[in-house]
């Protein structure tokens, strides 16, 4: 399994759900331990729970995306449309996770 195959609609949806639930769980964990949820802690939580899954499961990690004119080619435009669909799934998953967390 390659890293590019991780970026699908179902995985993007689950990443959205788990991102919201993970942030809420971290907030509750910090509150029960009387720790302040600010500064470096909040950046670490958002980086691990929100940003990394977003890059892996929504954007996808593919080196050809860093080439100069990739986004203006036909393959790049098709990839962009799929990426926006995954972003919508991630957003809807985040809403669902927020409703249940």
SULNORGI-V312925 format. One record per backbone hydrogen bond with DSSP energy under -1.0 kcal/mol. NH is the residue of the N-H (numbers start at 1). CO is the residue of the C=O. E is the energy in kcal/mol with one decimal. If there is no record, write none. Layout:
nh: {NH,NH}
co: {CO,CO}
e: {E,E}
//
This chain:
nh: {6,7,8,12,13,14,15,16,17,18,19,20,21,22,23,24,25,26,27,28,29,30,31,32,33,35,38,41,43,44,45,46,47,48,49,50,51,52,54,55,56,57,58,59,60,65,66,67,73,77,78,79,80,81,82,83,84,85,86,87,88,89,90,91,92,93,94,95,96,97,98,99,100,101}
co: {3,4,6,8,9,10,11,12,13,14,15,16,17,18,19,20,21,22,23,24,25,26,27,28,29,30,36,38,39,40,41,42,43,44,45,46,46,47,50,51,52,53,54,54,55,62,63,64,70,73,74,75,76,77,78,79,80,81,82,83,84,85,86,87,88,89,90,91,92,93,94,95,96,97}
e: {-1.3,-1.1,-1.5,-2.2,-2.4,-2.5,-2.3,-1.9,-2.1,-2.9,-2.1,-1.8,-2.4,-2.6,-2.2,-2.3,-2.4,-2.2,-2.3,-2.3,-2.6,-2.5,-2.1,-2.3,-1.2,-2.8,-1.3,-1.3,-1.6,-2.2,-2.6,-2.5,-2.3,-2.5,-3.1,-1.6,-2.7,-2.0,-1.7,-2.4,-2.4,-3.1,-1.8,-2.1,-2.2,-1.4,-1.5,-1.4,-1.4,-2.1,-2.1,-2.2,-2.2,-1.9,-2.0,-2.3,-2.2,-1.8,-2.3,-2.3,-2.1,-2.0,-2.5,-2.4,-2.6,-2.4,-2.2,-2.2,-2.3,-2.7,-2.2,-1.7,-1.4,-1.8}
//
